[in-house]
Amino acid sequence: MKKLIVTIFFILSILTAGPAAAVTIKNTCDFPVAGSLRYQETKVIFAQFRLIPGQKIHLGKGLSDNKLILRTIPDAGIEKATPITTTTLDSSDCYIELKQTDNGIETSID
């Protein structure tokens, strides 16, 4: 009987699983970048990160399709003040590349 319950639970979990949305962020800058992801409606932060050059992370696995706000700032090695970059994401399933420009950080979203 226990094996039957475990088997039914296992089959139901496979059948009800859907695709998991996730935000993937890659730092292609020459310096570390710090940032946060927050929900657009409530402004509540659900993830903070610090990426070294070349590092890639996956955040928010299993998120439903929410609009998000990505805020980034250079973390070290900048002599002058750099503004915080704010980007609105229409989908929680996207790939973001952080690129270095003369004006700070530029985000490229796929």
C-alpha positions in Angstrom: 0.0 0.0 0.0 2.8 2.4 0.8 4.5 1.6 -2.5 1.3 2.4 -4.3 0.9 5.8 -2.6 4.5 6.7 -3.3 4.1 5.6 -7.0 1.0 7.6 -7.4 2.6 10.7 -5.9 5.6 10.3 -8.1 3.5 10.0 -11.3 1.4 13.0 -10.3 4.4 15.1 -9.7 5.8 14.3 -13.1 2.4 15.0 -14.9 1.8 18.3 -13.1 5.3 19.7 -13.6 5.5 22.6 -16.0 8.3 24.5 -17.6 10.2 26.5 -15.0 11.0 30.1 -15.8 14.3 31.5 -14.8 16.4 34.6 -15.3 19.9 34.0 -16.5 22.4 36.8 -16.0 26.0 36.9 -17.4 28.6 39.5 -16.6 30.8 40.4 -19.7 32.2 43.5 -18.0 35.8 43.8 -16.9 34.7 44.5 -13.3 32.4 42.9 -10.7 28.7 43.9 -10.9 26.3 43.9 -8.0 22.5 44.0 -8.4 19.0 42.9 -7.5 15.9 41.5 -9.0 12.5 42.7 -7.7 8.9 42.3 -8.6 7.6 45.3 -10.5 4.2 45.5 -8.8 5.3 45.3 -5.2 9.0 46.4 -5.4 9.9 43.5 -3.2 13.5 42.2 -3.7 13.6 38.4 -4.1 17.3 38.0 -5.2 20.5 39.9 -4.8 23.7 39.0 -6.6 27.4 39.9 -7.2 29.0 38.7 -10.4 32.7 38.6 -11.2 33.8 39.1 -14.8 32.6 36.1 -16.9 30.3 34.6 -14.2 26.8 33.5 -15.1 23.9 32.7 -12.7 20.3 31.5 -12.9 17.9 33.2 -10.6 14.2 32.7 -9.8 13.8 29.2 -11.0 10.1 28.2 -10.9 8.8 31.8 -11.1 5.5 32.3 -12.7 5.4 34.9 -15.5 5.9 38.1 -13.6 7.2 41.5 -14.6 10.6 42.1 -12.9 12.9 45.0 -12.3 16.7 44.4 -12.7 19.0 47.0 -11.0 22.7 46.8 -11.4 25.8 48.9 -10.4 29.6 48.4 -10.8 30.9 46.9 -7.6 34.6 47.9 -7.7 37.4 49.6 -9.7 35.4 52.7 -10.8 36.9 56.0 -10.0 33.9 58.2 -10.7 30.3 57.8 -9.6 28.3 55.5 -11.9 24.5 55.6 -11.9 22.4 52.6 -11.0 21.1 50.9 -14.2 17.4 50.0 -14.0 15.8 47.7 -16.5 12.2 46.4 -16.7 11.8 42.7 -17.7 8.5 41.8 -19.3 9.0 38.1 -18.7 10.7 36.2 -15.9 12.1 33.7 -18.5 15.0 35.6 -20.2 18.8 35.7 -20.8 20.5 39.0 -19.8 24.1 40.0 -20.7 25.7 42.9 -18.8 28.0 44.9 -21.0 30.5 47.6 -20.2 30.0 51.1 -21.9 31.4 54.5 -21.3 28.2 55.5 -19.5 28.2 52.5 -17.2 26.5 49.1 -17.6 24.3 48.2 -20.6 21.9 45.3 -20.5 21.2 43.1 -23.5 18.0 41.0 -23.1 17.1 37.9 -25.2 
